[in-house]
Amino acid sequence: MTNKIDRRNKIKARIRGRISGTAARPRMTVFRSNKQIYVQLIDDLSGRTLVAGSSKGITEGTKTEIAAAVGRAIAAKAKEAGIEEVVFDRNGYLFHGRVKSLADAAREGGLKF
């Protein structure tokens, strides 16, 4: 029987086999820990992180509300860097709760995916 981490890693490998980021359309990857949520825009061709953001320093609200704030912040940083389209990588997490909240807020902020 596989545990939760093995299951997520299997899903993660399957997703990463299909998607890749470029400089024009970077991969937006999400990492969710118990306390924080992190997001990066990555150019896989050059192996560089173009823009990054996290929930460190944000203390007001629930975890879902904090994730939405991170989504809005990453959208603003991406616009400053001239990025409008991304490929979303949920990193093996289910698309609900904090991950969905972050994605919806990034879409509202102007990112297209």
Rosetta constraint file for C-alpha pairs under 8 A:
AtomPair CA 2 CA 6 HARMONIC 5.89 0.50
AtomPair CA 2 CA 7 HARMONIC 6.51 0.50
AtomPair CA 3 CA 7 HARMONIC 6.32 0.50
AtomPair CA 4 CA 8 HARMONIC 6.24 0.50
AtomPair CA 5 CA 9 HARMONIC 6.15 0.50
AtomPair CA 6 CA 10 HARMONIC 6.22 0.50
AtomPair CA 7 CA 11 HARMONIC 6.38 0.50
AtomPair CA 8 CA 12 HARMONIC 5.94 0.50
AtomPair CA 8 CA 91 HARMONIC 7.91 0.50
AtomPair CA 8 CA 92 HARMONIC 4.86 0.50
AtomPair CA 8 CA 93 HARMONIC 6.64 0.50
AtomPair CA 9 CA 13 HARMONIC 6.10 0.50
AtomPair CA 9 CA 92 HARMONIC 6.56 0.50
AtomPair CA 10 CA 14 HARMONIC 6.34 0.50
AtomPair CA 10 CA 92 HARMONIC 7.70 0.50
AtomPair CA 11 CA 15 HARMONIC 6.23 0.50
AtomPair CA 11 CA 91 HARMONIC 7.84 0.50
AtomPair CA 11 CA 92 HARMONIC 5.00 0.50
AtomPair CA 12 CA 16 HARMONIC 6.13 0.50
AtomPair CA 12 CA 91 HARMONIC 5.23 0.50
AtomPair CA 12 CA 92 HARMONIC 4.30 0.50
AtomPair CA 13 CA 17 HARMONIC 6.14 0.50
AtomPair CA 14 CA 18 HARMONIC 6.92 0.50
AtomPair CA 15 CA 19 HARMONIC 6.43 0.50
AtomPair CA 15 CA 89 HARMONIC 7.40 0.50
AtomPair CA 15 CA 91 HARMONIC 7.54 0.50
AtomPair CA 15 CA 92 HARMONIC 7.47 0.50
AtomPair CA 16 CA 20 HARMONIC 6.91 0.50
AtomPair CA 16 CA 89 HARMONIC 7.85 0.50
AtomPair CA 19 CA 27 HARMONIC 7.86 0.50
AtomPair CA 19 CA 87 HARMONIC 7.38 0.50
AtomPair CA 19 CA 89 HARMONIC 7.84 0.50
AtomPair CA 20 CA 26 HARMONIC 7.61 0.50
AtomPair CA 20 CA 27 HARMONIC 6.23 0.50
AtomPair CA 20 CA 44 HARMONIC 6.17 0.50
AtomPair CA 20 CA 87 HARMONIC 7.55 0.50
AtomPair CA 21 CA 25 HARMONIC 5.84 0.50
AtomPair CA 21 CA 26 HARMONIC 4.06 0.50
AtomPair CA 21 CA 27 HARMONIC 4.27 0.50
AtomPair CA 21 CA 42 HARMONIC 6.28 0.50
AtomPair CA 21 CA 43 HARMONIC 5.00 0.50
AtomPair CA 21 CA 44 HARMONIC 5.03 0.50
AtomPair CA 21 CA 45 HARMONIC 7.03 0.50
AtomPair CA 21 CA 86 HARMONIC 7.66 0.50
AtomPair CA 21 CA 87 HARMONIC 6.62 0.50
AtomPair CA 22 CA 26 HARMONIC 4.79 0.50
AtomPair CA 22 CA 27 HARMONIC 7.28 0.50
AtomPair CA 22 CA 42 HARMONIC 7.65 0.50
AtomPair CA 22 CA 43 HARMONIC 4.72 0.50
AtomPair CA 22 CA 44 HARMONIC 5.95 0.50
AtomPair CA 22 CA 45 HARMONIC 5.91 0.50
AtomPair CA 23 CA 43 HARMONIC 5.19 0.50
AtomPair CA 23 CA 45 HARMONIC 7.65 0.50
AtomPair CA 24 CA 83 HARMONIC 7.08 0.50
AtomPair CA 24 CA 85 HARMONIC 7.57 0.50
AtomPair CA 25 CA 43 HARMONIC 7.83 0.50
AtomPair CA 25 CA 83 HARMONIC 7.36 0.50
AtomPair CA 25 CA 84 HARMONIC 7.84 0.50
AtomPair CA 25 CA 85 HARMONIC 5.39 0.50
AtomPair CA 25 CA 86 HARMONIC 4.77 0.50
AtomPair CA 25 CA 87 HARMONIC 6.56 0.50
AtomPair CA 26 CA 41 HARMONIC 5.63 0.50
AtomPair CA 26 CA 42 HARMONIC 5.22 0.50
AtomPair CA 26 CA 43 HARMONIC 5.04 0.50
AtomPair CA 26 CA 44 HARMONIC 7.47 0.50
AtomPair CA 26 CA 85 HARMONIC 7.50 0.50
AtomPair CA 26 CA 86 HARMONIC 5.09 0.50
AtomPair CA 26 CA 87 HARMONIC 6.15 0.50
AtomPair CA 27 CA 40 HARMONIC 7.81 0.50
AtomPair CA 27 CA 41 HARMONIC 5.42 0.50
AtomPair CA 27 CA 42 HARMONIC 5.09 0.50
AtomPair CA 27 CA 43 HARMONIC 6.58 0.50
AtomPair CA 27 CA 44 HARMONIC 7.51 0.50
AtomPair CA 27 CA 86 HARMONIC 5.71 0.50
AtomPair CA 27 CA 87 HARMONIC 4.66 0.50
AtomPair CA 27 CA 88 HARMONIC 5.95 0.50
AtomPair CA 27 CA 89 HARMONIC 6.46 0.50
AtomPair CA 28 CA 39 HARMONIC 6.79 0.50
AtomPair CA 28 CA 40 HARMONIC 5.60 0.50
AtomPair CA 28 CA 41 HARMONIC 4.52 0.50
AtomPair CA 28 CA 42 HARMONIC 6.48 0.50
AtomPair CA 28 CA 86 HARMONIC 6.13 0.50
AtomPair CA 28 CA 87 HARMONIC 5.82 0.50
AtomPair CA 28 CA 88 HARMONIC 4.89 0.50
AtomPair CA 28 CA 89 HARMONIC 5.65 0.50
AtomPair CA 29 CA 39 HARMONIC 5.61 0.50
AtomPair CA 29 CA 40 HARMONIC 5.44 0.50
AtomPair CA 29 CA 41 HARMONIC 6.55 0.50
AtomPair CA 29 CA 42 HARMONIC 7.61 0.50
AtomPair CA 29 CA 88 HARMONIC 6.38 0.50
AtomPair CA 29 CA 89 HARMONIC 4.65 0.50
AtomPair CA 29 CA 90 HARMONIC 6.09 0.50
AtomPair CA 29 CA 91 HARMONIC 6.31 0.50
AtomPair CA 30 CA 37 HARMONIC 7.27 0.50
AtomPair CA 30 CA 38 HARMONIC 5.79 0.50
AtomPair CA 30 CA 39 HARMONIC 4.56 0.50
AtomPair CA 30 CA 40 HARMONIC 6.79 0.50
AtomPair CA 30 CA 89 HARMONIC 6.68 0.50
AtomPair CA 30 CA 90 HARMONIC 5.70 0.50
AtomPair CA 30 CA 91 HARMONIC 6.09 0.50
AtomPair CA 30 CA 99 HARMONIC 7.35 0.50
AtomPair CA 31 CA 37 HARMONIC 5.84 0.50
AtomPair CA 31 CA 38 HARMONIC 5.10 0.50
AtomPair CA 31 CA 39 HARMONIC 6.30 0.50
AtomPair CA 31 CA 91 HARMONIC 6.88 0.50
AtomPair CA 32 CA 36 HARMONIC 6.31 0.50
AtomPair CA 32 CA 37 HARMONIC 4.55 0.50
AtomPair CA 32 CA 38 HARMONIC 6.39 0.50
AtomPair CA 32 CA 99 HARMONIC 7.91 0.50
AtomPair CA 33 CA 37 HARMONIC 6.06 0.50
AtomPair CA 35 CA 63 HARMONIC 7.97 0.50
AtomPair CA 36 CA 54 HARMONIC 7.20 0.50
AtomPair CA 36 CA 55 HARMONIC 5.59 0.50
AtomPair CA 36 CA 56 HARMONIC 6.68 0.50
AtomPair CA 37 CA 54 HARMONIC 5.74 0.50
AtomPair CA 37 CA 55 HARMONIC 5.59 0.50
AtomPair CA 37 CA 67 HARMONIC 6.54 0.50
AtomPair CA 37 CA 70 HARMONIC 7.91 0.50
AtomPair CA 38 CA 52 HARMONIC 7.66 0.50
AtomPair CA 38 CA 53 HARMONIC 5.92 0.50
AtomPair CA 38 CA 54 HARMONIC 4.23 0.50
AtomPair CA 38 CA 55 HARMONIC 6.55 0.50
AtomPair CA 38 CA 70 HARMONIC 7.92 0.50
AtomPair CA 39 CA 52 HARMONIC 5.80 0.50
AtomPair CA 39 CA 53 HARMONIC 5.38 0.50
AtomPair CA 39 CA 54 HARMONIC 6.16 0.50
AtomPair CA 39 CA 70 HARMONIC 7.92 0.50
AtomPair CA 39 CA 74 HARMONIC 7.54 0.50
AtomPair CA 40 CA 49 HARMONIC 6.59 0.50
AtomPair CA 40 CA 50 HARMONIC 7.49 0.50
AtomPair CA 40 CA 51 HARMONIC 5.76 0.50
AtomPair CA 40 CA 52 HARMONIC 4.28 0.50
AtomPair CA 40 CA 53 HARMONIC 6.42 0.50
AtomPair CA 41 CA 49 HARMONIC 5.85 0.50
AtomPair CA 41 CA 50 HARMONIC 5.51 0.50
AtomPair CA 41 CA 51 HARMONIC 5.12 0.50
AtomPair CA 41 CA 52 HARMONIC 6.27 0.50
AtomPair CA 41 CA 86 HARMONIC 7.81 0.50
AtomPair CA 42 CA 47 HARMONIC 7.11 0.50
AtomPair CA 42 CA 48 HARMONIC 5.81 0.50
AtomPair CA 42 CA 49 HARMONIC 4.40 0.50
AtomPair CA 42 CA 50 HARMONIC 5.66 0.50
AtomPair CA 42 CA 51 HARMONIC 7.37 0.50
AtomPair CA 43 CA 47 HARMONIC 5.70 0.50
AtomPair CA 43 CA 48 HARMONIC 5.36 0.50
AtomPair CA 43 CA 49 HARMONIC 6.27 0.50
AtomPair CA 43 CA 50 HARMONIC 6.80 0.50
AtomPair CA 44 CA 48 HARMONIC 6.74 0.50
AtomPair CA 51 CA 74 HARMONIC 7.51 0.50
AtomPair CA 51 CA 77 HARMONIC 6.84 0.50
AtomPair CA 51 CA 78 HARMONIC 6.59 0.50
AtomPair CA 51 CA 81 HARMONIC 7.80 0.50
AtomPair CA 52 CA 74 HARMONIC 6.98 0.50
AtomPair CA 53 CA 70 HARMONIC 6.68 0.50
AtomPair CA 53 CA 73 HARMONIC 7.23 0.50
AtomPair CA 53 CA 74 HARMONIC 5.94 0.50
AtomPair CA 54 CA 70 HARMONIC 6.16 0.50
AtomPair CA 55 CA 66 HARMONIC 6.61 0.50
AtomPair CA 55 CA 67 HARMONIC 7.03 0.50
AtomPair CA 55 CA 69 HARMONIC 7.99 0.50
AtomPair CA 55 CA 70 HARMONIC 6.02 0.50
AtomPair CA 58 CA 66 HARMONIC 6.77 0.50
AtomPair CA 59 CA 66 HARMONIC 7.64 0.50
AtomPair CA 60 CA 66 HARMONIC 7.27 0.50
AtomPair CA 61 CA 65 HARMONIC 5.67 0.50
AtomPair CA 61 CA 66 HARMONIC 6.15 0.50
AtomPair CA 62 CA 66 HARMONIC 6.14 0.50
AtomPair CA 63 CA 67 HARMONIC 6.14 0.50
AtomPair CA 63 CA 98 HARMONIC 6.84 0.50
AtomPair CA 64 CA 68 HARMONIC 6.36 0.50
AtomPair CA 64 CA 97 HARMONIC 6.43 0.50
AtomPair CA 64 CA 98 HARMONIC 4.79 0.50
AtomPair CA 64 CA 101 HARMONIC 6.17 0.50
AtomPair CA 64 CA 102 HARMONIC 7.90 0.50
AtomPair CA 65 CA 69 HARMONIC 6.38 0.50
AtomPair CA 65 CA 101 HARMONIC 7.48 0.50
AtomPair CA 66 CA 70 HARMONIC 6.35 0.50
AtomPair CA 67 CA 71 HARMONIC 6.25 0.50
AtomPair CA 67 CA 98 HARMONIC 5.67 0.50
AtomPair CA 67 CA 99 HARMONIC 7.36 0.50
AtomPair CA 67 CA 101 HARMONIC 6.12 0.50
AtomPair CA 67 CA 102 HARMONIC 4.95 0.50
AtomPair CA 68 CA 72 HARMONIC 6.32 0.50
AtomPair CA 68 CA 98 HARMONIC 7.67 0.50
AtomPair CA 68 CA 101 HARMONIC 5.17 0.50
AtomPair CA 68 CA 102 HARMONIC 4.54 0.50
AtomPair CA 68 CA 103 HARMONIC 7.72 0.50
AtomPair CA 68 CA 104 HARMONIC 7.47 0.50
AtomPair CA 68 CA 105 HARMONIC 5.19 0.50
AtomPair CA 68 CA 106 HARMONIC 7.71 0.50
AtomPair CA 69 CA 73 HARMONIC 6.17 0.50
AtomPair CA 69 CA 102 HARMONIC 7.44 0.50
AtomPair CA 69 CA 105 HARMONIC 7.28 0.50
AtomPair CA 70 CA 74 HARMONIC 6.10 0.50
AtomPair CA 70 CA 102 HARMONIC 6.54 0.50
AtomPair CA 71 CA 75 HARMONIC 6.24 0.50
AtomPair CA 71 CA 101 HARMONIC 7.70 0.50
AtomPair CA 71 CA 102 HARMONIC 4.47 0.50
AtomPair CA 71 CA 103 HARMONIC 6.29 0.50
AtomPair CA 71 CA 104 HARMONIC 7.53 0.50
AtomPair CA 71 CA 105 HARMONIC 4.96 0.50
AtomPair CA 71 CA 106 HARMONIC 4.43 0.50
AtomPair CA 71 CA 109 HARMONIC 7.69 0.50
AtomPair CA 72 CA 76 HARMONIC 6.34 0.50
AtomPair CA 72 CA 102 HARMONIC 7.72 0.50
AtomPair CA 72 CA 105 HARMONIC 5.31 0.50
AtomPair CA 72 CA 106 HARMONIC 5.14 0.50
AtomPair CA 72 CA 108 HARMONIC 7.46 0.50
AtomPair CA 72 CA 109 HARMONIC 5.39 0.50
AtomPair CA 73 CA 77 HARMONIC 6.25 0.50
AtomPair CA 73 CA 106 HARMONIC 7.87 0.50
AtomPair CA 74 CA 78 HARMONIC 5.98 0.50
AtomPair CA 74 CA 106 HARMONIC 6.84 0.50
AtomPair CA 75 CA 79 HARMONIC 6.23 0.50
AtomPair CA 75 CA 106 HARMONIC 5.20 0.50
AtomPair CA 75 CA 107 HARMONIC 7.68 0.50
AtomPair CA 75 CA 109 HARMONIC 5.23 0.50
AtomPair CA 75 CA 110 HARMONIC 6.35 0.50
AtomPair CA 75 CA 111 HARMONIC 5.93 0.50
AtomPair CA 76 CA 80 HARMONIC 6.41 0.50
AtomPair CA 76 CA 109 HARMONIC 6.70 0.50
AtomPair CA 77 CA 81 HARMONIC 6.36 0.50
AtomPair CA 78 CA 82 HARMONIC 6.20 0.50
AtomPair CA 78 CA 83 HARMONIC 5.03 0.50
AtomPair CA 78 CA 84 HARMONIC 6.94 0.50
AtomPair CA 78 CA 111 HARMONIC 7.91 0.50
AtomPair CA 79 CA 83 HARMONIC 5.37 0.50
AtomPair CA 79 CA 84 HARMONIC 6.33 0.50
AtomPair CA 79 CA 110 HARMONIC 7.93 0.50
AtomPair CA 83 CA 111 HARMONIC 7.87 0.50
AtomPair CA 84 CA 110 HARMONIC 7.00 0.50
AtomPair CA 84 CA 111 HARMONIC 5.19 0.50
AtomPair CA 84 CA 112 HARMONIC 6.18 0.50
AtomPair CA 85 CA 111 HARMONIC 5.72 0.50
AtomPair CA 85 CA 112 HARMONIC 4.67 0.50
AtomPair CA 85 CA 113 HARMONIC 6.11 0.50
AtomPair CA 86 CA 111 HARMONIC 6.97 0.50
AtomPair CA 86 CA 112 HARMONIC 6.26 0.50
AtomPair CA 86 CA 113 HARMONIC 5.54 0.50
AtomPair CA 87 CA 113 HARMONIC 5.83 0.50
AtomPair CA 88 CA 113 HARMONIC 6.43 0.50
AtomPair CA 90 CA 94 HARMONIC 7.35 0.50
AtomPair CA 90 CA 95 HARMONIC 7.00 0.50
AtomPair CA 90 CA 99 HARMONIC 7.13 0.50
AtomPair CA 93 CA 99 HARMONIC 7.52 0.50
AtomPair CA 94 CA 99 HARMONIC 7.54 0.50
AtomPair CA 95 CA 99 HARMONIC 5.79 0.50
AtomPair CA 95 CA 100 HARMONIC 5.37 0.50
AtomPair CA 96 CA 100 HARMONIC 4.67 0.50
AtomPair CA 96 CA 101 HARMONIC 7.40 0.50
AtomPair CA 97 CA 101 HARMONIC 6.12 0.50
AtomPair CA 98 CA 102 HARMONIC 6.12 0.50
AtomPair CA 99 CA 103 HARMONIC 6.26 0.50
AtomPair CA 100 CA 104 HARMONIC 6.03 0.50
AtomPair CA 101 CA 105 HARMONIC 6.17 0.50
AtomPair CA 102 CA 106 HARMONIC 6.19 0.50
AtomPair CA 103 CA 107 HARMONIC 6.25 0.50
AtomPair CA 104 CA 108 HARMONIC 6.25 0.50
AtomPair CA 105 CA 109 HARMONIC 6.11 0.50
AtomPair CA 106 CA 110 HARMONIC 6.56 0.50
AtomPair CA 106 CA 111 HARMONIC 5.76 0.50
AtomPair CA 107 CA 111 HARMONIC 4.88 0.50
AtomPair CA 107 CA 112 HARMONIC 6.10 0.50
AtomPair CA 107 CA 113 HARMONIC 7.49 0.50
